[in-house]
Structure formats: C-alpha cells, structure tokens
Amino acid sequence: MSTPGRSQVRIPQRASAEGRPVRARPHRIAVIPGDGIGTEVMPEALGVLAVVQRKFGVDLDLTPIAWASCEHYRQHGEMMPPDWKQRLQPMDALLFGAVGWPATVPDHVSLWGSLLKFRREFDQYINLRPVRLFEGVPCPLA
C-alpha cells in the first residue's frame, strides 16, 4: 500500500471510549485491483479491512478505481486517465493489487503507465520493508 504525500499532514485526533485515538475523518483509500492476481486478491484484502473496521473501529472510506489496468488500456488506449494524479491526490493511501497482462499489453506499457507513475509521482520509489532483530530469536540476518 502506498501513501501519496500525506505524511506531512497532521489530522486532529480524539479519544474513543477505550482511550484509543480516533481520527477526525475516515482514512481515504483508493482501491485499485489492477490485473491478474490483483483482481483475485483484492476481495480478500477488502475482507481483512472489513474485519479491522469492525474489530478496531477504524473508519475507512474506500473508493474503487477501475483504471490502472490492462483492460482499461485495451478500452481506452491508456493505463490511466490524464487527471489520474488529481483524482488520487486527496487519498491517504492506495491499495494496489497488481499490474501486468503481457498477452494483451507489453510490460513496459503497463508498468510505466501505472505502478511506476504512482511510485514516482507520490515519491514512493523505494519498496522498503523494515527489518527488526529481536534478542533471543534466531534469525539468518544476525
């Protein structure tokens, strides 16, 4: 999941009955299944988000996005509409499934026309997964 340029924004928080902070507004998430496995795993990801909403009272505003897919390219000749960035800019996060369907659209077209645009335009160019070592837990990195 990418976070398009929102880290500098501070949202006022209030406390819930349990004392947990509550956002003043819902988390706005663009839901972009993309292609192939993305369309298969997205319903499962949304199921997980539904459980999180119920269990922890997280308020989510999910916006389905039908573009950024090879099917959209096949129909419109482009991976995304020209105003894609303006439409995604207000979102707090992008939940992006997968991109690519080489049998219909060359990989360089689908990647550069969606995923790599998201990463570059929203300064998410690095796919960093922090690693933490815990004392007493065996790890091949230690």
Secondary structure, 3 states (H helix, E strand, C coil): CECCCCCCCCCCEEECCCCCEEECCCEEEEEEEECCHHHHHHHHHHHHHHHHHHHHCCCEEEEECCCCCHHHHHHHCCCCCCCHHHHHCCCCEEEEEECCECCCECHHHHHHHHHHHHHHHCCCCCCCCCCCCCCCCCCCCC
